[in-house]
Amino acid sequence: MFFQGKDYIRPSKKLRLLSVVQALTENERLSQTQLARFSRTSSAMVNQYLAELHREGMVQFAPVNRKSFAYRLTDKGQEARRNMMEQYCAEMVRGFASIKELVRRRLEPLAERRGRISAPAPEPGLPPQPAGPLRLGTLRLALFGAAETGEVVLAALEGTPFEVTLVVDNDAAKHGTPFHGHTVQPPAALLTEPGLLAVDAVVVSSFAHQRAIQQQLLAMPGMPESAREVVVLL
């Protein structure tokens, strides 16, 4: 089933048409009710889409019995499906890239505040050299949230001065399980001892529960006062 947002990425006619033709590619015996469920629309709307696809020579109706049909994509329909899928995937990739850039920009102030290494004094007669990206010290991060958003954050941090050294999650079922080269730990692992964080900053990689997790972290026994500055919400 294709991603359809509620408010910011709303379904369009093109997306619903793609949902229908993709479903028919996988199973031409689906009923209109099943196609409606797959494309998250009504059976009446699916009926209109099928009639339109039929008129354009993209779908053939093959009777199965007196009450039902098999809906078969023609060669023209398959070509249209491939074109639509290509455009859909391109848009999703651009969206993924935008989210990665958002994550990087959100963490930039943390790097400036905690990790920039001062440039050495210039030689006499030479202008001072600004500290560039390579002069940023590596910052150890913990990700709070071992789910899809955490995967996006990990991808966004590639090639940056940040290094994820710890992944924690509230879900006890995830504790001890692998997550992209890390073993998921309980939140208590964020402290090496009372008052001392095991990392330089904690990134809350959960869009749905950021404020609740922030409050949880700040209320943890032994959490240092400095945690207010290093708990990063995306």
ABEGO torsion letter per residue (X at the ends): XBBBBAAABBBBAAAAAAAAAAAAAABAABBAAAAAAAAGBBAAAAAAAAAAAAAAGABBBBBABAABBBBBBBAAAAAAAAAAAAAAAAAAAAAAAAAAAAAAAAAAAAAAAAABBBBBBBBBGBBBBBBBAAABBBBBBBBBEBBAAAAAAAAAABGBABBBABBBBABAAABGBBBGGBBBBBAAAABABBGBBABABBBBBBAAAAAAAAAAAAABBGBBAAAAAABBBX
